[in-house]
Amino acid sequence: MASKEILLLVLCWGLVVLATTSFGANVTYDHRAVVIGGKRRVLISGSIHYPRSTPEMWPDLIQKSKDGGLDVIETYVFWNLHEPVRNQYNFEGRYDLVKFVKLVAEAGLYVHLRIGPYVCAEWNYGGFPLWLHFIPGIQFRTDNEPFKAEMQRFTAKIVDMMKQEKLYASQGGPIILSQIENEYGNIDSAYGAAGKSYIKWAAGMALSLDTGVPWVMCQQSDAPDPIINTCNGFYCDQFTPNSNNKPKMWTENWSGWFLSFGGAVPYRPVEDLAFAVARFFQRGGTFQNYYMYHGGTNFDRTSGGPFISTSYDYDAPLDEYGLIRQPKWGHLKDLHKAIKLCEAALVATDPTYPSLGPNLEATVYKTGSGLCSAFLANIGTNSDVTVKFNGNSYLLPAWSVSILPDCKNVVFNTAKINSVTLVPSFSRQSLQVAADSSDAIGSGWSYINEPVGISKDDAFTKPGLLEQIKTTADQSDYLWYSLSTNIKADEPLLEDGSKTVLHVQSLGHALHAFINGKLVGSGYGSSSNAKVTVDFPIALAPGKNTFDLLSLTVGLQNYGAFYEKTGAGITGPVQLKGSGNGTNIDLSSQQWTYQTGLKGEELNFPSGSSTQWDSKSTLPKLQPLVWYKTTFDAPAGSEPVAIDFTGMGKGEAWVNGQSIGRYWPTYVSQNGGCTDPCNYRGAYSSNKCLKNCGKPSQSLYHVPRSWLKSSGNTLVLFEEIGGDPTKISFVTKQLGSSLCSHVTDSHPLPVDMWGSDSKIQRKPGPVLSLECPNPNQVISSIKFASFGTPLGTCGSFSRGRCSSARSLSVVRQV
């Protein structure tokens, strides 16, 4: 008979004290660890990117991170946000880096400041401002004087800001580490000798800024001393620093993966994530960072890629809205506690590796003073194994690590989840039109049609087809390519029976084609290939015909060697093809007229304040290029809010003048390839565990509560291809109306019970703990699912082949 399991479903109903740490210590490192105030530390870190949430969310995110067992918060610094125009800086609102760092300090946590200033991060243009592209003679991320001058100027600006606020640990602040460059080693071979000299320069430049804390370079095996080279990846247990004097550090442990428009939703099972973390510390690591701990939202036009979604949830322990994701958050919290129980031994000595057998590994940290901690790993993917260690027997599930803080008792196994699984619920409601809104046609919606083609005074004409990024400088997603040409009555394209095709080739990322003011078709690239090639059947008339091609970007390239040279837009050819008679007219070299952006952008329609809004006429639906506006009341309560854009096509949305990002619910992922649930055993990759196949990549779009008023909110949409705004709805997300938990007879005791009482510590048998997630909730009822070998997952448990009919009465007595 297999090991027995108990499964429970718990229903909850509703009925912070910040600790501070005294900072101010010398930060160094040796071969084992980062050394703070003369003491080696085991440090557990998590990434939270300040602009991907709001200042109102920061304290809660930071506190939940601390409650989850983190010591450090890691963040990039986003150059294009802070210096959108050269020498014009913005550190307000979501961009208030100093405030974010100080809030982390107030919670008693340290900071790892990854200045870069290249960040990748699935962020628009990798974090570089577009004006950098236009500096004469510049070449990014190589031994290029114009680039190095700008990089040094911005890096020094950030370091000086931190120094002025006394935020480095050497000044009494929380910043214990800084990073220069980012994953350059992945692509430096493309730059040859100039790349090698650039890295040496970057290291020297960073050191010259005299922060008083160590600098790191991730994925840079030749990082010059004393820069610490660190590892990024799904697993880093096999990583070795480039010097015996440097500690083993993991700056990016990918807690999930990013979502692309047109892709299925990736997720990473917590059993595998915990396995990777435990293996890293088992094999000598002492600093580990989750990328991401909270992913957040790509508001406005900040997502990169191209085709990175507006959601940057990343399957992180704290979800996009800042809610705890269970069991991931709780299982990792228990893991962190178990690792901390081993800290004294981990930092005191180097490990030894007693032999256990094939695919089995024991690691022991033992000191002469009697400290002893051990890790037992089964890296096989198929079979659970019972091993002998120090005279005792231990069951090791496949692809798992057991942690023994005293080299005897198992306090944690990565495959055995003791924490609860919360079942999220979504409350959906139609958009509630504000009380003072008009009851006109369209249920409170008004609209403005965006003109097709050229409508702005700054339009210009040039021969040939222009690359988009150089033309728009990314001031807008949109660039109009417009051409008027006369078609003679005897033109073969107009012959009876001839079917004319408009052929357009674009570097990407998407385009909409209008002939004589009518939409004839749209084309899109993808995250794997941004280029677009389309052939649209069209009808031409004798005389003047107008070709208006709206090209658009969906986030600029953020990764790769020479990525700044990656173009976008319609570079041709643009041709008219007569499919019936073989006639071909190339329009590419003709005089095209160009317009950057939309008329509505120029007139600030996103603010909703224009006098042009039409609320009297019939609301246009399923028509391209329409601006929509309504006013609404905020959903009641304090739960996170999202808008469900089902019914819309593609565009951008603003709430009270602030962009919540691009929406694209019509871009549906492929039907095949999803694995839900996913077997956590075996090496994880970004496409191993997918869900939501055959569905929109993203339907829900986060609206921060702090952006909302109780009533009188303004929602503005720009719809590109056609939608029905009356179908959108609000969704609020709640956690904790129900939760599930299970335990087996092979589960270790909860880590919280370790050492609390020597008798309890050695008490045989499993323990199942149940607790509502919010302090104002109490357990209202408990449903017993099964005892024996139950099947299913949380919310859909069923009895297995082995089950006891008497088990419920026994559980009730307990």
Secondary structure in CASP SS format (residue, H / E / C, confidence):
PFRMAT SS
TARGET T0000
AUTHOR 0000-0000-0000
METHOD secondary structure of the structure
MODEL  1
M C 1.00
A C 1.00
S C 1.00
K C 1.00
E E 1.00
I E 1.00
L E 1.00
L E 1.00
L E 1.00
V E 1.00
L E 1.00
C E 1.00
W E 1.00
G E 1.00
L C 1.00
V C 1.00
V C 1.00
L C 1.00
A C 1.00
T C 1.00
T C 1.00
S C 1.00
F C 1.00
G C 1.00
A C 1.00
N C 1.00
V E 1.00
T E 1.00
Y E 1.00
D C 1.00
H C 1.00
R C 1.00
A C 1.00
V E 1.00
V E 1.00
I E 1.00
G C 1.00
G C 1.00
K E 1.00
R E 1.00
R E 1.00
V C 1.00
L E 1.00
I E 1.00
S E 1.00
G E 1.00
S E 1.00
I E 1.00
H C 1.00
Y H 1.00
P H 1.00
R H 1.00
S C 1.00
T C 1.00
P C 1.00
E C 1.00
M C 1.00
W H 1.00
P H 1.00
D H 1.00
L H 1.00
I H 1.00
Q H 1.00
K H 1.00
S H 1.00
K H 1.00
D H 1.00
G C 1.00
G C 1.00
L C 1.00
D C 1.00
V E 1.00
I E 1.00
E E 1.00
T E 1.00
Y E 1.00
V C 1.00
F C 1.00
W H 1.00
N H 1.00
L H 1.00
H H 1.00
E C 1.00
P C 1.00
V E 1.00
R C 1.00
N C 1.00
Q E 1.00
Y C 1.00
N C 1.00
F C 1.00
E C 1.00
G H 1.00
R H 1.00
Y H 1.00
D C 1.00
L H 1.00
V H 1.00
K H 1.00
F H 1.00
V H 1.00
K H 1.00
L H 1.00
V H 1.00
A H 1.00
E H 1.00
A C 1.00
G C 1.00
L C 1.00
Y E 1.00
V E 1.00
H E 1.00
L E 1.00
R E 1.00
I E 1.00
G E 1.00
P C 1.00
Y C 1.00
V C 1.00
C C 1.00
A C 1.00
E C 1.00
W E 1.00
N H 1.00
Y H 1.00
G H 1.00
G H 1.00
F C 1.00
P C 1.00
L H 1.00
W H 1.00
L H 1.00
H H 1.00
F H 1.00
I C 1.00
P C 1.00
G C 1.00
I C 1.00
Q C 1.00
F C 1.00
R C 1.00
T C 1.00
D C 1.00
N C 1.00
E H 1.00
P H 1.00
F H 1.00
K H 1.00
A H 1.00
E H 1.00
M H 1.00
Q H 1.00
R H 1.00
F H 1.00
T H 1.00
A H 1.00
K H 1.00
I H 1.00
V H 1.00
D H 1.00
M H 1.00
M H 1.00
K H 1.00
Q H 1.00
E C 1.00
K C 1.00
L C 1.00
Y E 1.00
A H 1.00
S H 1.00
Q H 1.00
G C 1.00
G C 1.00
P C 1.00
I E 1.00
I E 1.00
L E 1.00
S E 1.00
Q E 1.00
I E 1.00
E C 1.00
N C 1.00
E C 1.00
Y H 1.00
G H 1.00
N H 1.00
I C 1.00
D H 1.00
S H 1.00
A H 1.00
Y H 1.00
G H 1.00
A H 1.00
A H 1.00
G H 1.00
K H 1.00
S H 1.00
Y H 1.00
I H 1.00
K H 1.00
W H 1.00
A H 1.00
A H 1.00
G H 1.00
M H 1.00
A H 1.00
L H 1.00
S H 1.00
L C 1.00
D C 1.00
T C 1.00
G C 1.00
V C 1.00
P C 1.00
W E 1.00
V E 1.00
M E 1.00
C E 1.00
Q C 1.00
Q C 1.00
S C 1.00
D C 1.00
A C 1.00
P C 1.00
D C 1.00
P C 1.00
I C 1.00
I E 1.00
N E 1.00
T E 1.00
C E 1.00
N E 1.00
G E 1.00
F C 1.00
Y C 1.00
C C 1.00
D C 1.00
Q C 1.00
F C 1.00
T C 1.00
P C 1.00
N C 1.00
S C 1.00
N C 1.00
N C 1.00
K C 1.00
P C 1.00
K C 1.00
M E 1.00
W E 1.00
T E 1.00
E E 1.00
N E 1.00
W E 1.00
S C 1.00
G C 1.00
W C 1.00
F C 1.00
L C 1.00
S E 1.00
F C 1.00
G C 1.00
G C 1.00
A C 1.00
V E 1.00
P E 1.00
Y C 1.00
R C 1.00
P C 1.00
V H 1.00
E H 1.00
D H 1.00
L H 1.00
A H 1.00
F H 1.00
A H 1.00
V H 1.00
A H 1.00
R H 1.00
F H 1.00
F H 1.00
Q H 1.00
R C 1.00
G C 1.00
G C 1.00
T C 1.00
F E 1.00
Q E 1.00
N E 1.00
Y E 1.00
Y E 1.00
M E 1.00
Y E 1.00
H E 1.00
G C 1.00
G C 1.00
T E 1.00
N C 1.00
F C 1.00
D C 1.00
R C 1.00
T C 1.00
S E 1.00
G C 1.00
G E 1.00
P C 1.00
F C 1.00
I E 1.00
S C 1.00
T C 1.00
S E 1.00
Y C 1.00
D C 1.00
Y C 1.00
D C 1.00
A C 1.00
P C 1.00
L E 1.00
D C 1.00
E C 1.00
Y C 1.00
G C 1.00
L C 1.00
I E 1.00
R C 1.00
Q C 1.00
P C 1.00
K H 1.00
W H 1.00
G H 1.00
H H 1.00
L H 1.00
K H 1.00
D H 1.00
L H 1.00
H H 1.00
K H 1.00
A H 1.00
I H 1.00
K H 1.00
L H 1.00
C C 1.00
E H 1.00
A H 1.00
A H 1.00
L H 1.00
V H 1.00
A H 1.00
T C 1.00
D C 1.00
P C 1.00
T E 1.00
Y C 1.00
P C 1.00
S E 1.00
L E 1.00
G E 1.00
P C 1.00
N C 1.00
L E 1.00
E E 1.00
A E 1.00
T E 1.00
V E 1.00
Y E 1.00
K E 1.00
T C 1.00
G C 1.00
S C 1.00
G C 1.00
L C 1.00
C E 1.00
S E 1.00
A E 1.00
F E 1.00
L E 1.00
A E 1.00
N E 1.00
I C 1.00
G C 1.00
T C 1.00
N C 1.00
S C 1.00
D C 1.00
V E 1.00
T E 1.00
V E 1.00
K E 1.00
F E 1.00
N C 1.00
G C 1.00
N E 1.00
S E 1.00
Y E 1.00
L E 1.00
L E 1.00
P C 1.00
A C 1.00
W C 1.00
S E 1.00
V E 1.00
S E 1.00
I E 1.00
L E 1.00
P C 1.00
D C 1.00
C C 1.00
K C 1.00
N C 1.00
V C 1.00
V C 1.00
F E 1.00
N E 1.00
T C 1.00
A C 1.00
K C 1.00
I C 1.00
N C 1.00
S C 1.00
V C 1.00
T E 1.00
L E 1.00
V E 1.00
P E 1.00
S E 1.00
F E 1.00
S E 1.00
R E 1.00
Q E 1.00
S E 1.00
L C 1.00
Q C 1.00
V E 1.00
A C 1.00
A C 1.00
D C 1.00
S C 1.00
S C 1.00
D C 1.00
A C 1.00
I C 1.00
G C 1.00
S C 1.00
G C 1.00
W C 1.00
S E 1.00
Y E 1.00
I E 1.00
N E 1.00
E C 1.00
P C 1.00
V C 1.00
G C 1.00
I C 1.00
S C 1.00
K C 1.00
D C 1.00
D C 1.00
A C 1.00
F E 1.00
T E 1.00
K E 1.00
P E 1.00
G C 1.00
L C 1.00
L C 1.00
E C 1.00
Q H 1.00
I H 1.00
K H 1.00
T H 1.00
T H 1.00
A C 1.00
D C 1.00
Q C 1.00
S C 1.00
D C 1.00
Y E 1.00
L E 1.00
W E 1.00
Y E 1.00
S E 1.00
L E 1.00
S E 1.00
T E 1.00
N E 1.00
I E 1.00
K C 1.00
A C 1.00
D C 1.00
E C 1.00
P H 1.00
L H 1.00
L H 1.00
E C 1.00
D C 1.00
G C 1.00
S C 1.00
K C 1.00
T E 1.00
V E 1.00
L E 1.00
H E 1.00
V E 1.00
Q E 1.00
S E 1.00
L C 1.00
G C 1.00
H C 1.00
A E 1.00
L E 1.00
H E 1.00
A E 1.00
F E 1.00
I E 1.00
N C 1.00
G C 1.00
K E 1.00
L E 1.00
V E 1.00
G E 1.00
S E 1.00
G E 1.00
Y E 1.00
G C 1.00
S C 1.00
S C 1.00
S C 1.00
N C 1.00
A C 1.00
K C 1.00
V E 1.00
T E 1.00
V E 1.00
D E 1.00
F E 1.00
P E 1.00
I E 1.00
A C 1.00
L C 1.00
A C 1.00
P C 1.00
G E 1.00
K E 1.00
N E 1.00
T E 1.00
F E 1.00
D E 1.00
L E 1.00
L E 1.00
S E 1.00
L E 1.00
T C 1.00
V C 1.00
G C 1.00
L C 1.00
Q E 1.00
N C 1.00
Y C 1.00
G C 1.00
A C 1.00
F C 1.00
Y H 1.00
E H 1.00
K H 1.00
T C 1.00
G C 1.00
A C 1.00
G C 1.00
I C 1.00
T C 1.00
G C 1.00
P C 1.00
V E 1.00
Q E 1.00
L E 1.00
K E 1.00
G E 1.00
S C 1.00
G C 1.00
N C 1.00
G C 1.00
T C 1.00
N E 1.00
I E 1.00
D E 1.00
L C 1.00
S C 1.00
S C 1.00
Q C 1.00
Q E 1.00
W E 1.00
T E 1.00
Y E 1.00
Q E 1.00
T E 1.00
G C 1.00
L C 1.00
K H 1.00
G H 1.00
E H 1.00
E H 1.00
L C 1.00
N C 1.00
F H 1.00
P H 1.00
S H 1.00
G C 1.00
S C 1.00
S C 1.00
T C 1.00
Q C 1.00
W C 1.00
D E 1.00
S C 1.00
K C 1.00
S C 1.00
T C 1.00
L C 1.00
P C 1.00
K C 1.00
L C 1.00
Q C 1.00
P C 1.00
L C 1.00
V E 1.00
W E 1.00
Y E 1.00
K E 1.00
T E 1.00
T E 1.00
F E 1.00
D C 1.00
A C 1.00
P C 1.00
A C 1.00
G C 1.00
S C 1.00
E C 1.00
P C 1.00
V E 1.00
A E 1.00
I E 1.00
D E 1.00
F C 1.00
T C 1.00
G C 1.00
M C 1.00
G C 1.00
K C 1.00
G E 1.00
E E 1.00
A E 1.00
W E 1.00
V E 1.00
N C 1.00
G C 1.00
Q E 1.00
S E 1.00
I E 1.00
G E 1.00
R E 1.00
Y E 1.00
W C 1.00
P C 1.00
T C 1.00
Y C 1.00
V E 1.00
S C 1.00
Q C 1.00
N C 1.00
G C 1.00
G C 1.00
C C 1.00
T C 1.00
D C 1.00
P C 1.00
C C 1.00
N C 1.00
Y C 1.00
R C 1.00
G C 1.00
A C 1.00
Y C 1.00
S C 1.00
S C 1.00
N C 1.00
K C 1.00
C C 1.00
L E 1.00
K E 1.00
N C 1.00
C C 1.00
G C 1.00
K C 1.00
P E 1.00
S C 1.00
Q C 1.00
S C 1.00
L E 1.00
Y E 1.00
H E 1.00
V E 1.00
P C 1.00
R H 1.00
S H 1.00
W H 1.00
L C 1.00
K C 1.00
S C 1.00
S C 1.00
G C 1.00
N E 1.00
T E 1.00
L E 1.00
V E 1.00
L E 1.00
F E 1.00
E E 1.00
E C 1.00
I C 1.00
G C 1.00
G C 1.00
D C 1.00
P H 1.00
T H 1.00
K H 1.00
I C 1.00
S E 1.00
F E 1.00
V E 1.00
T E 1.00
K E 1.00
Q E 1.00
L E 1.00
G E 1.00
S E 1.00
S E 1.00
L E 1.00
C E 1.00
S E 1.00
H E 1.00
V E 1.00
T E 1.00
D C 1.00
S C 1.00
H C 1.00
P C 1.00
L C 1.00
P C 1.00
V H 1.00
D H 1.00
M H 1.00
W C 1.00
G C 1.00
S C 1.00
D C 1.00
S H 1.00
K H 1.00
I H 1.00
Q H 1.00
R C 1.00
K C 1.00
P C 1.00
G C 1.00
P C 1.00
V C 1.00
L C 1.00
S C 1.00
L C 1.00
E C 1.00
C C 1.00
P C 1.00
N C 1.00
P C 1.00
N C 1.00
Q E 1.00
V E 1.00
I E 1.00
S E 1.00
S E 1.00
I E 1.00
K E 1.00
F E 1.00
A E 1.00
S E 1.00
F E 1.00
G E 1.00
T C 1.00
P C 1.00
L E 1.00
G C 1.00
T C 1.00
C C 1.00
G C 1.00
S C 1.00
F C 1.00
S E 1.00
R C 1.00
G C 1.00
R C 1.00
C C 1.00
S E 1.00
S C 1.00
A C 1.00
R C 1.00
S H 1.00
L H 1.00
S H 1.00
V H 1.00
V H 1.00
R H 1.00
Q H 1.00
V C 1.00
END
